[in-house]
Amino acid sequence: MTKVIRSIVIMALFLVSATAATYANAAIPRNQAVPVQKVEYGEVISVRQVDVEEIRRDQYSGWKTFGGAVLGGVIGHQFGGGSGQDVATVLGALAGAGIANRHSPSQQVVVQQLDELLIRLESDGSQLMVLQQRDAGMRFSSGNTVRVVYLQGGQVRVDRAM
């Protein structure tokens, strides 16, 4: 009996750790300080608002499956006796994990609101296209003077020049 429960716990922890490893390399949050490589100024030629749908996996699906397995194992343990009870516990854990996994949505559709900015740089007249998250406090329109901030890792951030 103890070996069966231990096996279930080990399998569930493996599933949870694999799910957590997927989300370990997320993007840098917007409000985090990062070193600046270069700053240029330019003029906005055009602005287009874009909505992008992105499918995201549920980061807690492993925990939900684990919880279903534990609950199913506890319920299954209430039936039978001796080796029959062990079988009922294992079947309950498997059924609980399957039901929890099937009934919790593993993916969500998230809509990101983005601004597509075409900018003419003052330094050499070249044009630069930047796609960045829309900021309600920072609206752009054609003719605005903007600051283009180049960050480490190839990231670019545009804001209105003050």
C-alpha positions as CSV (number, residue, x, y, z in Angstrom):
1,M,0.0,0.0,0.0
2,T,2.7,2.4,1.0
3,K,4.7,1.7,-2.2
4,V,1.6,2.5,-4.3
5,I,1.0,5.8,-2.7
6,R,4.7,6.7,-2.8
7,S,4.7,5.8,-6.6
8,I,1.7,8.1,-7.2
9,V,3.3,11.0,-5.3
10,I,6.6,10.6,-7.2
11,M,4.8,10.6,-10.5
12,A,2.7,13.6,-9.6
13,L,5.8,15.6,-8.4
14,F,7.5,14.7,-11.7
15,L,4.6,16.2,-13.7
16,V,4.6,19.3,-11.5
17,S,8.3,19.9,-11.9
18,A,8.1,19.4,-15.7
19,T,5.3,22.0,-15.9
20,A,7.3,24.5,-13.7
21,A,10.4,24.2,-15.9
22,T,8.4,25.3,-18.9
23,Y,7.6,28.6,-17.3
24,A,11.0,29.3,-15.8
25,N,12.3,31.3,-18.8
26,A,9.6,34.0,-19.0
27,A,10.2,37.4,-20.6
28,I,11.6,40.3,-18.5
29,P,8.8,42.2,-16.8
30,R,8.1,45.7,-18.1
31,N,9.0,47.5,-14.8
32,Q,12.3,45.8,-14.3
33,A,15.5,47.8,-14.6
34,V,17.9,46.6,-17.4
35,P,21.0,48.2,-18.8
36,V,20.5,50.5,-21.8
37,Q,22.7,50.0,-24.9
38,K,21.8,53.1,-26.9
39,V,19.1,55.9,-27.1
40,E,18.0,57.6,-30.3
41,Y,15.3,60.1,-31.2
42,G,12.9,60.0,-34.1
43,E,9.5,61.0,-35.4
44,V,6.5,58.7,-35.6
45,I,5.4,58.2,-39.2
46,S,2.5,56.0,-38.5
47,V,0.7,54.2,-35.7
48,R,-1.4,51.1,-36.0
49,Q,-3.1,49.4,-33.1
50,V,-2.9,45.6,-33.3
51,D,-4.6,42.9,-31.2
52,V,-2.8,39.6,-31.0
53,E,-4.4,36.4,-29.6
54,E,-2.0,34.2,-27.8
55,I,-2.6,30.7,-26.5
56,R,-1.1,30.2,-23.0
57,R,-0.8,26.9,-21.1
58,D,-2.3,26.8,-17.6
59,Q,0.7,26.8,-15.3
60,Y,-1.2,25.1,-12.5
61,S,-2.5,22.1,-14.5
62,G,0.0,19.8,-12.8
63,W,-1.2,20.8,-9.4
64,K,-4.8,20.3,-10.4
65,T,-4.0,16.8,-11.7
66,F,-2.1,16.0,-8.5
67,G,-5.0,17.2,-6.4
68,G,-7.4,15.0,-8.4
69,A,-5.1,12.0,-8.0
70,V,-4.9,12.5,-4.2
71,L,-8.6,13.0,-3.9
72,G,-9.3,10.0,-6.1
73,G,-6.9,7.9,-4.1
74,V,-8.5,8.9,-0.8
75,I,-12.0,8.1,-2.1
76,G,-10.8,4.8,-3.7
77,H,-9.1,3.8,-0.4
78,Q,-12.6,3.7,1.2
79,F,-13.6,0.6,-0.8
80,G,-12.6,-3.0,-0.5
81,G,-10.2,-4.7,1.9
82,G,-6.6,-6.1,1.7
83,S,-5.2,-6.1,-1.8
84,G,-8.6,-5.1,-3.2
85,Q,-8.3,-1.9,-1.2
86,D,-4.9,-1.2,-2.8
87,V,-6.3,-1.8,-6.2
88,A,-9.3,0.5,-5.5
89,T,-6.8,3.2,-4.2
90,V,-4.7,3.1,-7.4
91,L,-7.8,3.1,-9.6
92,G,-9.3,6.0,-7.7
93,A,-6.0,8.0,-8.0
94,L,-5.8,7.3,-11.7
95,A,-9.5,8.2,-12.3
96,G,-9.2,11.4,-10.1
97,A,-6.1,12.5,-12.0
98,G,-7.7,11.8,-15.4
99,I,-10.9,13.7,-14.4
100,A,-9.0,16.7,-13.0
101,N,-6.8,16.9,-16.1
102,R,-9.7,16.6,-18.5
103,H,-12.0,19.1,-16.8
104,S,-9.6,21.9,-16.1
105,P,-8.7,24.0,-19.2
106,S,-5.0,23.5,-20.0
107,Q,-5.0,26.5,-22.4
108,Q,-6.3,30.0,-22.3
109,V,-6.6,32.6,-25.1
110,V,-5.1,35.9,-24.0
111,V,-5.5,39.0,-26.2
112,Q,-2.5,41.3,-26.2
113,Q,-3.1,44.9,-27.3
114,L,0.0,46.2,-29.2
115,D,1.1,49.4,-30.9
116,E,2.9,49.1,-34.2
117,L,5.0,52.2,-34.6
118,L,6.9,53.2,-37.8
119,I,9.6,55.7,-36.8
120,R,12.0,57.8,-38.8
121,L,15.2,58.2,-36.8
122,E,16.8,61.7,-36.6
123,S,20.4,60.3,-36.7
124,D,20.4,58.9,-40.2
125,G,16.8,59.2,-41.6
126,S,16.4,55.4,-41.5
127,Q,13.0,53.9,-40.6
128,L,12.4,51.5,-37.7
129,M,9.3,49.4,-37.1
130,V,8.6,48.6,-33.4
131,L,5.8,46.5,-32.0
132,Q,5.2,47.0,-28.3
133,Q,2.5,46.6,-25.7
134,R,0.0,49.3,-25.7
135,D,0.2,51.7,-22.7
136,A,-2.9,53.7,-21.9
137,G,-0.8,56.5,-20.4
138,M,1.4,56.7,-23.5
139,R,-0.6,57.3,-26.7
140,F,1.2,57.8,-30.0
141,S,0.2,59.7,-33.1
142,S,1.9,60.6,-36.4
143,G,4.3,63.5,-35.9
144,N,5.1,62.7,-32.2
145,T,8.8,63.0,-31.3
146,V,9.8,59.8,-29.6
147,R,12.8,58.3,-27.8
148,V,13.9,54.8,-28.9
149,V,15.7,52.9,-26.2
150,Y,17.7,49.9,-27.1
151,L,18.0,47.4,-24.2
152,Q,20.2,44.4,-23.8
153,G,19.1,41.2,-25.5
154,G,17.8,43.0,-28.6
155,Q,14.8,44.5,-26.9
156,V,13.6,48.0,-27.9
157,R,11.2,50.4,-26.0
158,V,9.6,53.5,-27.5
159,D,8.2,56.4,-25.4
160,R,7.3,60.0,-26.1
161,A,10.3,62.4,-25.8
162,M,9.9,65.0,-23.1
